[in-house]
Amino acid sequence: MLEGKTAFITGTNRGIGKALVTEFARNGADVVAHARRDTPDFREWCAALASEHGVTVTPVFFDLTDSEAMKTALRSLISSKVPVDILVNNAGVAHGCLFQMTGMARIREIFDINLFAMMELTQFLLRYMLRRGQGSIINLGSVLGLDMPAGSCAYGLSKAAVMAFTRTLASECGPLGVRVNAVAPGLVATEMADQMERKAEESMMAQCAMKRRALPEEVARTVVFLASEEASFINGQILRIDGGKV
Ligand SMILES: NC(=O)c1ccc[n+]([C@@H]2O[C@H](COP(=O)([O-])OP(=O)(O)OC[C@H]3O[C@@H](n4cnc5c(N)ncnc54)[C@H](OP(=O)(O)O)[C@@H]3O)[C@@H](O)[C@H]2O)c1
């Protein structure tokens, strides 16, 4: 579905990001796989995946909150003439806590990673997509940013902003050939969900019609669809991947 395309995906050393790189490579895309830390294991994994699927999987490393490191890595990517057709803003951090028990510093930290760093990266790469008059951006939202249950004042609110950003950017970029969409997963079987408080998980599970966590691959396959020409007239949408509501 993605032959001849290049996708830039953030936060790919584990969880949903890892499944995204695998699914994109399996569908014939060349991938620029971002991670925070440079490790031999990650480089080996990228190389093995590339040779398995006959694509390139190029690792890039920076902390999303380090603006200078981000710009240096992106400039070097652009100067090597890699055309980024697809951007998947996947990296993120979770935090569940009642508003009165959440310090402002923590809320700012969550927004810095989940929203502002993602916007900065998007602004940089979007420029090149707009010049070429084509592209597809997919942001990782969350059902918590749509439903906003108690405890969502930091993470849920940042994801609500990510999804609102998706809609306004889709309106701005649609006429210029770039589609922007988001997915809103429920619980997904990754370390992030493992760290969730038991009570909060039980409450999400009680509302899930399919009574299980999503597999990271199920999220990744939906993102591949949104990135592909199969979704050529889908723009500004927030797609729930949550097994349905009770
Ligand atoms: N799991 C769920 O239930 C669920 C549900 C809905 C939405 N989501 C969203 O899906 C996305 C992926 O979640 P996941 O479950 O795969 O999470 P995860 O397993 O916790 O992985 C998070 C990824 O983001 C990276 N990251 C975090 N902060 C970073 C920073 N400052 N700079 C660079 N990279 C950073 C992590 O890198 P390190 O390994 O270096 O920390 C890791 O690769 C997130 O946006 C999350 O909010 C997840």
PDBQT file of the ligand as one rigid body, heavy atoms in Angstrom, charges set to zero:
ROOT
HETATM    1  N1  LIG A 301      -0.822   2.511  25.050  1.00  0.00    +0.000 N 
HETATM    2  C1  LIG A 301      -2.018   3.051  25.083  1.00  0.00    +0.000 C 
HETATM    3  O1  LIG A 301      -2.930   2.536  25.768  1.00  0.00    +0.000 OA
HETATM    4  C2  LIG A 301      -2.331   4.279  24.261  1.00  0.00    +0.000 A 
HETATM    5  C3  LIG A 301      -3.681   4.647  24.113  1.00  0.00    +0.000 A 
HETATM    6  C4  LIG A 301      -3.993   5.772  23.369  1.00  0.00    +0.000 A 
HETATM    7  C5  LIG A 301      -2.989   6.527  22.784  1.00  0.00    +0.000 A 
HETATM    8  N2  LIG A 301      -1.688   6.167  22.950  1.00  0.00    +0.000 N 
HETATM    9  C6  LIG A 301      -0.669   7.030  22.329  1.00  0.00    +0.000 C 
HETATM   10  O2  LIG A 301       0.101   6.269  21.405  1.00  0.00    +0.000 OA
HETATM   11  C7  LIG A 301       1.433   6.777  21.348  1.00  0.00    +0.000 C 
HETATM   12  C8  LIG A 301       2.421   5.629  21.608  1.00  0.00    +0.000 C 
HETATM   13  O3  LIG A 301       2.102   5.069  22.865  1.00  0.00    +0.000 OA
HETATM   14  P1  LIG A 301       2.759   3.711  23.403  1.00  0.00    +0.000 P 
HETATM   15  O4  LIG A 301       1.718   3.001  24.132  1.00  0.00    +0.000 OA
HETATM   16  O5  LIG A 301       3.527   3.043  22.351  1.00  0.00    +0.000 OA
HETATM   17  O6  LIG A 301       3.758   4.355  24.494  1.00  0.00    +0.000 OA
HETATM   18  P2  LIG A 301       5.143   3.823  25.085  1.00  0.00    +0.000 P 
HETATM   19  O7  LIG A 301       5.234   2.352  24.942  1.00  0.00    +0.000 OA
HETATM   20  O8  LIG A 301       5.239   4.435  26.428  1.00  0.00    +0.000 OA
HETATM   21  O9  LIG A 301       6.222   4.502  24.084  1.00  0.00    +0.000 OA
HETATM   22  C9  LIG A 301       6.328   5.895  24.032  1.00  0.00    +0.000 C 
HETATM   23  C10 LIG A 301       7.356   6.259  22.985  1.00  0.00    +0.000 C 
HETATM   24  O10 LIG A 301       7.484   7.705  22.978  1.00  0.00    +0.000 OA
HETATM   25  C11 LIG A 301       8.867   8.027  23.154  1.00  0.00    +0.000 C 
HETATM   26  N3  LIG A 301       9.064   9.315  23.825  1.00  0.00    +0.000 N 
HETATM   27  C12 LIG A 301       8.470   9.754  24.951  1.00  0.00    +0.000 A 
HETATM   28  N4  LIG A 301       8.965  10.940  25.297  1.00  0.00    +0.000 NA
HETATM   29  C13 LIG A 301       9.907  11.284  24.377  1.00  0.00    +0.000 A 
HETATM   30  C14 LIG A 301      10.768  12.371  24.192  1.00  0.00    +0.000 A 
HETATM   31  N5  LIG A 301      10.800  13.420  25.044  1.00  0.00    +0.000 N 
HETATM   32  N6  LIG A 301      11.604  12.380  23.129  1.00  0.00    +0.000 NA
HETATM   33  C15 LIG A 301      11.614  11.342  22.274  1.00  0.00    +0.000 A 
HETATM   34  N7  LIG A 301      10.822  10.264  22.389  1.00  0.00    +0.000 NA
HETATM   35  C16 LIG A 301       9.969  10.224  23.429  1.00  0.00    +0.000 A 
HETATM   36  C17 LIG A 301       9.419   6.889  23.999  1.00  0.00    +0.000 C 
HETATM   37  O11 LIG A 301      10.841   6.878  23.941  1.00  0.00    +0.000 OA
HETATM   38  P3  LIG A 301      11.700   6.248  25.186  1.00  0.00    +0.000 P 
HETATM   39  O12 LIG A 301      11.647   4.755  25.019  1.00  0.00    +0.000 OA
HETATM   40  O13 LIG A 301      13.057   6.828  24.998  1.00  0.00    +0.000 OA
HETATM   41  O14 LIG A 301      11.024   6.703  26.444  1.00  0.00    +0.000 OA
HETATM   42  C18 LIG A 301       8.744   5.703  23.298  1.00  0.00    +0.000 C 
HETATM   43  O15 LIG A 301       9.407   5.385  22.105  1.00  0.00    +0.000 OA
HETATM   44  C19 LIG A 301       1.510   7.881  22.408  1.00  0.00    +0.000 C 
HETATM   45  O16 LIG A 301       1.318   9.133  21.788  1.00  0.00    +0.000 OA
HETATM   46  C20 LIG A 301       0.345   7.578  23.315  1.00  0.00    +0.000 C 
HETATM   47  O17 LIG A 301      -0.127   8.708  23.982  1.00  0.00    +0.000 OA
HETATM   48  C21 LIG A 301      -1.332   5.053  23.665  1.00  0.00    +0.000 A 
ENDROOT
TORSDOF 0
